[in-house]
Amino acid sequence: VTGGPGSGKGTQCAKIVENFGFTHLSAGDLLRAEIKSGSENGSMISNMIKEGKIVPSEVTVELLQKAMLESGNDKFLIDGFPRNEENRATFENVTKIEPEFILFFNCPEEEMERRLLSRNQGRDDDNIETIRKRFRVFVESSVPVVEYYDMKGKVRKVDALKPIDEVFEAVKAVFDPFHVKV
């Protein structure tokens, strides 16, 4: 699952989990949990996030793989990952998994910025300077990954500008053909 910061990935992933029985893994949540753990890895991750940089692929893939194994499920929504081509290659090489499809939430930057500034979740990275850095990183790093999977016919695009329930109707249409209901 991908889309720019504030495109609604987390909101829609919660609805997908509820309706289709997937385990939701957020790379960002796993990284933030690692930071809170106070581990050496956590402080390195914290510094990179504050600078608007992407955490090394091996670190994120290791956290994702651990969470996948611990979940006991075989259906996963991986939210906000891969962030770049190196993430994609590392994930596929380490896990030997290629995604069934990529769900891309298409949303204009102005709307994502408005959402991020109004959500007030107390996240360190929800300030205008960091938000704009995150947009640049997304366009430079993540869009090429979407294009890679698009060339393989694996991208399902959803208009994320619409109200939450309308976006979810489009999301359901993407998941229904895969018969993944529980």
Disulfide bonds with the S-S distance in Angstrom:
none
